[in-house]
Amino acid sequence: MTDTITTVEMDGEFRICPACGYEDGFHSMFRGGPARLQWLFICPACHQIFDIGLTVPGPGMDR
């Protein structure tokens, strides 16, 4: 799997892989540190990583 992250602009829904056309959704992964986690999506078919701009508080942050 490549560590290249592709930024995607949301347009209604993000279900189909823009790299290979896989149509059944994505796996999730999280990357980050104590302040925030970046919520990324991995295509199960081609393994490309996508960023749609979602972040969540890090494990030590108040919610």
KOLMARVEX-85470 format. One line per 2 residues: for each residue x negated, y negated, z negated of C-alpha. Coordinates in Angstrom, 3 decimals. Layout:
% KOLMARVEX-85470
X Y Z; ...
***
This chain:
% KOLMARVEX-85470
0.000 0.000 0.000; -1.240 -3.453 0.840
-1.348 -6.182 -1.827; -0.261 -8.812 0.698
2.915 -10.518 -0.502; 5.267 -11.942 2.116
7.525 -14.832 1.068; 11.101 -14.511 2.359
13.743 -17.245 2.495; 17.057 -15.919 1.180
19.933 -16.069 3.658; 22.945 -14.467 1.985
21.426 -11.105 1.057; 18.070 -9.333 1.107
18.705 -5.673 1.918; 17.026 -5.017 5.287
13.232 -5.010 5.486; 12.059 -7.790 7.829
8.832 -5.846 8.547; 10.172 -2.433 9.595
13.981 -2.674 9.654; 14.631 -0.211 6.798
18.276 -0.793 5.786; 18.762 0.775 2.345
17.311 -1.810 -0.067; 14.087 -2.118 -2.018
12.146 -0.941 -5.051; 11.287 -3.584 -7.686
7.933 -4.486 -9.173; 6.836 -7.151 -11.636
3.582 -9.098 -11.622; 2.462 -11.813 -13.979
1.372 -12.711 -17.449; 2.666 -13.848 -20.825
4.497 -16.980 -19.592; 6.432 -15.556 -16.632
6.827 -12.466 -14.522; 7.234 -12.574 -10.767
9.976 -10.184 -9.589; 8.842 -8.669 -6.281
10.434 -6.157 -3.914; 8.722 -3.240 -2.139
10.098 -1.602 1.003; 10.292 2.171 0.378
9.596 2.871 4.070; 6.644 0.617 5.000
5.527 -0.443 1.470; 5.360 -4.156 2.332
5.791 -6.417 -0.730; 8.238 -9.339 -0.580
8.762 -12.409 -2.781; 12.232 -14.002 -2.670
11.350 -16.518 -5.401; 12.700 -14.763 -8.493
10.862 -15.077 -11.800; 11.756 -13.958 -15.314
10.359 -15.003 -18.705; 7.274 -13.098 -19.792
7.444 -10.531 -22.612; 6.466 -13.067 -25.305
8.769 -15.892 -24.179; 12.059 -16.968 -25.751
15.011 -16.150 -23.560
***
